[in-house]
Amino acid sequence: MNDRQTPVSEPDLSHYERLGVSTQASQASLRQAFRRRSKALHPDTTTLPVAEAAKNFQQLKESYEFLADPERRRHYDEQLRQRLQPQRPAAPQPTDTVDQWDGIGERRPLSGGEWTALLLLGLALLLSLVVGLGVAGVQGRAWQVSPDWLSDVSSAPIEHPAESAFHQGAGGLAHQPQR
């Protein structure tokens, strides 16, 4: 095997991307991925031009040999982590707990479409009220009508407005003598 270190800063694919595996892939997964990809990239079995196929197959072979060695793979993984670490955006650190809740629960102003919808809703309500009263006026009906059950109760005269609600036979406050 070739002991040279492949630099991580190559502009092309990483060793894992060439093989089509994740960074946590086992040795068996690496071997299976290499066999699968080598069938597609081998110069004798591919439809790519011979020079390009040979180059791609050689890169695939180097990636597999590089990742098959546990020590070289560990070192490569460390380099990969260091390269990717500065690219990760830092999580925003809350400076004050009040700032985290700033803006939550505040109402936004209504948009033009929402104002239009409210206006149309109000106009529809007003129009239905006018049409209802107009129809009642044309038919000769009263605009304010009380229900039948309410008119019977309200028309009955009240004989004793301050009379107690207790029955006379209950022995409650109704039979106590007045002083």
ChimeraX commands (.cxc) that place a marker at each C-alpha (Angstrom):
marker #1 position 0.00,0.00,0.00 radius 0.5
marker #1 position 0.97,3.55,-0.51 radius 0.5
marker #1 position 1.79,5.37,2.78 radius 0.5
marker #1 position 1.45,8.89,1.43 radius 0.5
marker #1 position -1.11,11.10,3.19 radius 0.5
marker #1 position -3.85,12.42,0.96 radius 0.5
marker #1 position -4.42,16.07,1.81 radius 0.5
marker #1 position -7.83,16.94,3.14 radius 0.5
marker #1 position -7.93,20.32,1.44 radius 0.5
marker #1 position -8.40,18.85,-2.06 radius 0.5
marker #1 position -11.16,20.68,-3.90 radius 0.5
marker #1 position -12.72,17.40,-5.03 radius 0.5
marker #1 position -14.66,14.82,-3.01 radius 0.5
marker #1 position -13.52,13.40,0.31 radius 0.5
marker #1 position -12.60,9.73,0.59 radius 0.5
marker #1 position -15.97,8.99,2.18 radius 0.5
marker #1 position -17.84,10.79,-0.59 radius 0.5
marker #1 position -15.93,8.92,-3.29 radius 0.5
marker #1 position -16.95,5.61,-1.73 radius 0.5
marker #1 position -20.47,6.82,-0.99 radius 0.5
marker #1 position -20.39,5.96,2.73 radius 0.5
marker #1 position -20.77,7.89,5.97 radius 0.5
marker #1 position -17.88,8.70,8.29 radius 0.5
marker #1 position -19.14,6.03,10.73 radius 0.5
marker #1 position -19.05,3.22,8.15 radius 0.5
marker #1 position -17.54,-0.10,9.25 radius 0.5
marker #1 position -14.74,-1.91,7.43 radius 0.5
marker #1 position -17.27,-4.30,5.89 radius 0.5
marker #1 position -19.33,-1.35,4.63 radius 0.5
marker #1 position -16.21,0.22,3.14 radius 0.5
marker #1 position -15.32,-3.02,1.33 radius 0.5
marker #1 position -18.88,-3.45,0.03 radius 0.5
marker #1 position -19.01,0.16,-1.17 radius 0.5
marker #1 position -15.64,-0.20,-2.90 radius 0.5
marker #1 position -16.77,-3.33,-4.75 radius 0.5
marker #1 position -20.04,-1.72,-5.81 radius 0.5
marker #1 position -18.40,1.50,-7.03 radius 0.5
marker #1 position -15.46,-0.27,-8.67 radius 0.5
marker #1 position -17.83,-2.22,-10.91 radius 0.5
marker #1 position -19.31,1.06,-12.12 radius 0.5
marker #1 position -15.95,2.83,-12.57 radius 0.5
marker #1 position -13.63,0.08,-13.81 radius 0.5
marker #1 position -12.20,1.02,-17.26 radius 0.5
marker #1 position -13.28,-2.35,-18.71 radius 0.5
marker #1 position -16.94,-2.09,-17.64 radius 0.5
marker #1 position -17.85,1.61,-17.79 radius 0.5
marker #1 position -19.19,3.81,-20.57 radius 0.5
marker #1 position -16.90,6.70,-19.54 radius 0.5
marker #1 position -13.87,7.54,-21.67 radius 0.5
marker #1 position -10.93,5.29,-20.83 radius 0.5
marker #1 position -8.72,8.06,-19.42 radius 0.5
marker #1 position -11.48,9.44,-17.17 radius 0.5
marker #1 position -12.54,5.98,-16.04 radius 0.5
marker #1 position -8.94,5.05,-15.17 radius 0.5
marker #1 position -8.51,8.29,-13.19 radius 0.5
marker #1 position -11.81,7.82,-11.29 radius 0.5
marker #1 position -11.04,4.16,-10.58 radius 0.5
marker #1 position -7.55,5.05,-9.30 radius 0.5
marker #1 position -9.02,7.71,-6.96 radius 0.5
marker #1 position -11.59,5.21,-5.71 radius 0.5
marker #1 position -8.87,2.63,-5.07 radius 0.5
marker #1 position -6.73,5.18,-3.19 radius 0.5
marker #1 position -9.69,6.23,-1.06 radius 0.5
marker #1 position -10.46,2.64,-0.14 radius 0.5
marker #1 position -6.83,1.85,0.68 radius 0.5
marker #1 position -6.58,5.02,2.74 radius 0.5
marker #1 position -9.73,4.33,4.79 radius 0.5
marker #1 position -9.00,0.61,5.16 radius 0.5
marker #1 position -5.97,1.43,7.36 radius 0.5
marker #1 position -7.39,2.27,10.83 radius 0.5
marker #1 position -4.52,4.58,11.84 radius 0.5
marker #1 position -4.61,6.60,8.63 radius 0.5
marker #1 position -8.41,6.75,8.82 radius 0.5
marker #1 position -8.30,8.09,12.40 radius 0.5
marker #1 position -5.81,10.78,11.40 radius 0.5
marker #1 position -7.90,11.66,8.31 radius 0.5
marker #1 position -11.06,11.92,10.43 radius 0.5
marker #1 position -9.30,14.36,12.77 radius 0.5
marker #1 position -8.19,16.48,9.82 radius 0.5
marker #1 position -11.70,16.39,8.40 radius 0.5
marker #1 position -13.21,17.51,11.73 radius 0.5
marker #1 position -10.71,20.38,12.01 radius 0.5
marker #1 position -11.47,21.51,8.47 radius 0.5
marker #1 position -15.24,21.42,8.97 radius 0.5
marker #1 position -15.25,22.91,12.48 radius 0.5
marker #1 position -14.72,26.59,11.53 radius 0.5
marker #1 position -17.44,26.34,8.87 radius 0.5
marker #1 position -20.14,25.56,11.43 radius 0.5
marker #1 position -21.99,28.66,12.54 radius 0.5
marker #1 position -21.79,29.28,16.24 radius 0.5
marker #1 position -25.06,29.06,18.10 radius 0.5
marker #1 position -26.20,32.49,19.23 radius 0.5
marker #1 position -25.56,32.97,22.92 radius 0.5
marker #1 position -28.45,34.60,24.75 radius 0.5
marker #1 position -27.19,37.64,26.60 radius 0.5
marker #1 position -30.36,38.26,28.53 radius 0.5
marker #1 position -33.41,36.09,29.12 radius 0.5
marker #1 position -35.69,39.07,28.47 radius 0.5
marker #1 position -34.23,39.44,24.97 radius 0.5
marker #1 position -35.22,35.85,24.12 radius 0.5
marker #1 position -38.89,36.69,24.59 radius 0.5
marker #1 position -38.76,40.05,22.87 radius 0.5
marker #1 position -41.42,40.26,20.19 radius 0.5
marker #1 position -43.35,37.15,21.23 radius 0.5
marker #1 position -47.02,37.89,21.64 radius 0.5
marker #1 position -46.87,41.25,19.93 radius 0.5
marker #1 position -49.52,41.93,17.32 radius 0.5
marker #1 position -48.48,42.83,13.84 radius 0.5
marker #1 position -50.38,45.47,11.90 radius 0.5
marker #1 position -53.12,44.24,9.60 radius 0.5
marker #1 position -52.26,43.98,5.93 radius 0.5
marker #1 position -54.24,45.63,3.16 radius 0.5
marker #1 position -55.97,42.36,2.30 radius 0.5
marker #1 position -57.02,41.83,5.90 radius 0.5
marker #1 position -58.44,45.37,6.09 radius 0.5
marker #1 position -60.36,44.73,2.87 radius 0.5
marker #1 position -61.77,41.48,4.27 radius 0.5
marker #1 position -62.90,43.23,7.46 radius 0.5
marker #1 position -64.51,46.04,5.47 radius 0.5
marker #1 position -66.39,43.57,3.24 radius 0.5
marker #1 position -67.52,41.59,6.28 radius 0.5
marker #1 position -68.86,44.75,7.93 radius 0.5
marker #1 position -70.63,45.82,4.74 radius 0.5
marker #1 position -72.22,42.37,4.37 radius 0.5
marker #1 position -73.48,42.51,7.95 radius 0.5
marker #1 position -74.89,46.01,7.47 radius 0.5
marker #1 position -76.51,45.05,4.15 radius 0.5
marker #1 position -78.18,41.98,5.68 radius 0.5
marker #1 position -79.55,44.12,8.53 radius 0.5
marker #1 position -80.97,46.72,6.10 radius 0.5
marker #1 position -82.51,44.03,3.86 radius 0.5
marker #1 position -84.06,42.25,6.86 radius 0.5
marker #1 position -85.62,45.43,8.21 radius 0.5
marker #1 position -86.76,46.44,4.72 radius 0.5
marker #1 position -88.52,43.12,4.15 radius 0.5
marker #1 position -90.17,43.36,7.58 radius 0.5
marker #1 position -91.37,46.90,6.79 radius 0.5
marker #1 position -92.77,45.92,3.37 radius 0.5
marker #1 position -94.69,42.99,4.86 radius 0.5
marker #1 position -96.09,45.22,7.60 radius 0.5
marker #1 position -94.41,43.44,10.47 radius 0.5
marker #1 position -93.13,45.11,13.60 radius 0.5
marker #1 position -89.40,45.57,13.86 radius 0.5
marker #1 position -89.29,44.49,17.49 radius 0.5
marker #1 position -91.27,41.40,18.40 radius 0.5
marker #1 position -91.31,39.70,21.78 radius 0.5
marker #1 position -91.85,35.94,22.02 radius 0.5
marker #1 position -95.27,34.57,23.02 radius 0.5
marker #1 position -94.06,32.91,26.19 radius 0.5
marker #1 position -92.53,36.19,27.41 radius 0.5
marker #1 position -95.65,38.27,26.75 radius 0.5
marker #1 position -97.88,35.92,28.87 radius 0.5
marker #1 position -95.64,36.21,31.90 radius 0.5
marker #1 position -95.07,39.94,31.68 radius 0.5
marker #1 position -98.77,40.81,31.24 radius 0.5
marker #1 position -99.91,39.00,34.38 radius 0.5
marker #1 position -100.34,41.47,37.26 radius 0.5
marker #1 position -98.23,40.92,40.34 radius 0.5
marker #1 position -100.42,40.98,43.46 radius 0.5
marker #1 position -97.75,40.91,46.14 radius 0.5
marker #1 position -94.40,42.04,44.76 radius 0.5
marker #1 position -92.58,41.70,48.11 radius 0.5
marker #1 position -93.99,38.31,49.04 radius 0.5
marker #1 position -91.54,35.65,50.15 radius 0.5
marker #1 position -90.63,32.82,47.85 radius 0.5
marker #1 position -91.26,30.24,50.59 radius 0.5
marker #1 position -94.54,28.33,50.68 radius 0.5
marker #1 position -96.84,29.03,53.60 radius 0.5
marker #1 position -96.77,25.46,54.83 radius 0.5
marker #1 position -93.00,25.28,54.90 radius 0.5
marker #1 position -92.72,27.01,58.27 radius 0.5
marker #1 position -90.08,29.37,56.99 radius 0.5
marker #1 position -89.74,33.10,57.26 radius 0.5
marker #1 position -93.23,33.74,55.85 radius 0.5
marker #1 position -94.96,32.87,59.19 radius 0.5
marker #1 position -92.80,34.85,61.55 radius 0.5
marker #1 position -94.72,37.59,63.28 radius 0.5
marker #1 position -93.87,41.14,62.40 radius 0.5
marker #1 position -92.88,43.49,65.17 radius 0.5
marker link #1:1,2 radius 0.2
marker link #1:2,3 radius 0.2
marker link #1:3,4 radius 0.2
marker link #1:4,5 radius 0.2
marker link #1:5,6 radius 0.2
marker link #1:6,7 radius 0.2
marker link #1:7,8 radius 0.2
marker link #1:8,9 radius 0.2
marker link #1:9,10 radius 0.2
marker link #1:10,11 radius 0.2
marker link #1:11,12 radius 0.2
marker link #1:12,13 radius 0.2
marker link #1:13,14 radius 0.2
marker link #1:14,15 radius 0.2
marker link #1:15,16 radius 0.2
marker link #1:16,17 radius 0.2
marker link #1:17,18 radius 0.2
marker link #1:18,19 radius 0.2
marker link #1:19,20 radius 0.2
marker link #1:20,21 radius 0.2
marker link #1:21,22 radius 0.2
marker link #1:22,23 radius 0.2
marker link #1:23,24 radius 0.2
marker link #1:24,25 radius 0.2
marker link #1:25,26 radius 0.2
marker link #1:26,27 radius 0.2
marker link #1:27,28 radius 0.2
marker link #1:28,29 radius 0.2
marker link #1:29,30 radius 0.2
marker link #1:30,31 radius 0.2
marker link #1:31,32 radius 0.2
marker link #1:32,33 radius 0.2
marker link #1:33,34 radius 0.2
marker link #1:34,35 radius 0.2
marker link #1:35,36 radius 0.2
marker link #1:36,37 radius 0.2
marker link #1:37,38 radius 0.2
marker link #1:38,39 radius 0.2
marker link #1:39,40 radius 0.2
marker link #1:40,41 radius 0.2
marker link #1:41,42 radius 0.2
marker link #1:42,43 radius 0.2
marker link #1:43,44 radius 0.2
marker link #1:44,45 radius 0.2
marker link #1:45,46 radius 0.2
marker link #1:46,47 radius 0.2
marker link #1:47,48 radius 0.2
marker link #1:48,49 radius 0.2
marker link #1:49,50 radius 0.2
marker link #1:50,51 radius 0.2
marker link #1:51,52 radius 0.2
marker link #1:52,53 radius 0.2
marker link #1:53,54 radius 0.2
marker link #1:54,55 radius 0.2
marker link #1:55,56 radius 0.2
marker link #1:56,57 radius 0.2
marker link #1:57,58 radius 0.2
marker link #1:58,59 radius 0.2
marker link #1:59,60 radius 0.2
marker link #1:60,61 radius 0.2
marker link #1:61,62 radius 0.2
marker link #1:62,63 radius 0.2
marker link #1:63,64 radius 0.2
marker link #1:64,65 radius 0.2
marker link #1:65,66 radius 0.2
marker link #1:66,67 radius 0.2
marker link #1:67,68 radius 0.2
marker link #1:68,69 radius 0.2
marker link #1:69,70 radius 0.2
marker link #1:70,71 radius 0.2
marker link #1:71,72 radius 0.2
marker link #1:72,73 radius 0.2
marker link #1:73,74 radius 0.2
marker link #1:74,75 radius 0.2
marker link #1:75,76 radius 0.2
marker link #1:76,77 radius 0.2
marker link #1:77,78 radius 0.2
marker link #1:78,79 radius 0.2
marker link #1:79,80 radius 0.2
marker link #1:80,81 radius 0.2
marker link #1:81,82 radius 0.2
marker link #1:82,83 radius 0.2
marker link #1:83,84 radius 0.2
marker link #1:84,85 radius 0.2
marker link #1:85,86 radius 0.2
marker link #1:86,87 radius 0.2
marker link #1:87,88 radius 0.2
marker link #1:88,89 radius 0.2
marker link #1:89,90 radius 0.2
marker link #1:90,91 radius 0.2
marker link #1:91,92 radius 0.2
marker link #1:92,93 radius 0.2
marker link #1:93,94 radius 0.2
marker link #1:94,95 radius 0.2
marker link #1:95,96 radius 0.2
marker link #1:96,97 radius 0.2
marker link #1:97,98 radius 0.2
marker link #1:98,99 radius 0.2
marker link #1:99,100 radius 0.2
marker link #1:100,101 radius 0.2
marker link #1:101,102 radius 0.2
marker link #1:102,103 radius 0.2
marker link #1:103,104 radius 0.2
marker link #1:104,105 radius 0.2
marker link #1:105,106 radius 0.2
marker link #1:106,107 radius 0.2
marker link #1:107,108 radius 0.2
marker link #1:108,109 radius 0.2
marker link #1:109,110 radius 0.2
marker link #1:110,111 radius 0.2
marker link #1:111,112 radius 0.2
marker link #1:112,113 radius 0.2
marker link #1:113,114 radius 0.2
marker link #1:114,115 radius 0.2
marker link #1:115,116 radius 0.2
marker link #1:116,117 radius 0.2
marker link #1:117,118 radius 0.2
marker link #1:118,119 radius 0.2
marker link #1:119,120 radius 0.2
marker link #1:120,121 radius 0.2
marker link #1:121,122 radius 0.2
marker link #1:122,123 radius 0.2
marker link #1:123,124 radius 0.2
marker link #1:124,125 radius 0.2
marker link #1:125,126 radius 0.2
marker link #1:126,127 radius 0.2
marker link #1:127,128 radius 0.2
marker link #1:128,129 radius 0.2
marker link #1:129,130 radius 0.2
marker link #1:130,131 radius 0.2
marker link #1:131,132 radius 0.2
marker link #1:132,133 radius 0.2
marker link #1:133,134 radius 0.2
marker link #1:134,135 radius 0.2
marker link #1:135,136 radius 0.2
marker link #1:136,137 radius 0.2
marker link #1:137,138 radius 0.2
marker link #1:138,139 radius 0.2
marker link #1:139,140 radius 0.2
marker link #1:140,141 radius 0.2
marker link #1:141,142 radius 0.2
marker link #1:142,143 radius 0.2
marker link #1:143,144 radius 0.2
marker link #1:144,145 radius 0.2
marker link #1:145,146 radius 0.2
marker link #1:146,147 radius 0.2
marker link #1:147,148 radius 0.2
marker link #1:148,149 radius 0.2
marker link #1:149,150 radius 0.2
marker link #1:150,151 radius 0.2
marker link #1:151,152 radius 0.2
marker link #1:152,153 radius 0.2
marker link #1:153,154 radius 0.2
marker link #1:154,155 radius 0.2
marker link #1:155,156 radius 0.2
marker link #1:156,157 radius 0.2
marker link #1:157,158 radius 0.2
marker link #1:158,159 radius 0.2
marker link #1:159,160 radius 0.2
marker link #1:160,161 radius 0.2
marker link #1:161,162 radius 0.2
marker link #1:162,163 radius 0.2
marker link #1:163,164 radius 0.2
marker link #1:164,165 radius 0.2
marker link #1:165,166 radius 0.2
marker link #1:166,167 radius 0.2
marker link #1:167,168 radius 0.2
marker link #1:168,169 radius 0.2
marker link #1:169,170 radius 0.2
marker link #1:170,171 radius 0.2
marker link #1:171,172 radius 0.2
marker link #1:172,173 radius 0.2
marker link #1:173,174 radius 0.2
marker link #1:174,175 radius 0.2
marker link #1:175,176 radius 0.2
marker link #1:176,177 radius 0.2
marker link #1:177,178 radius 0.2
marker link #1:178,179 radius 0.2
view
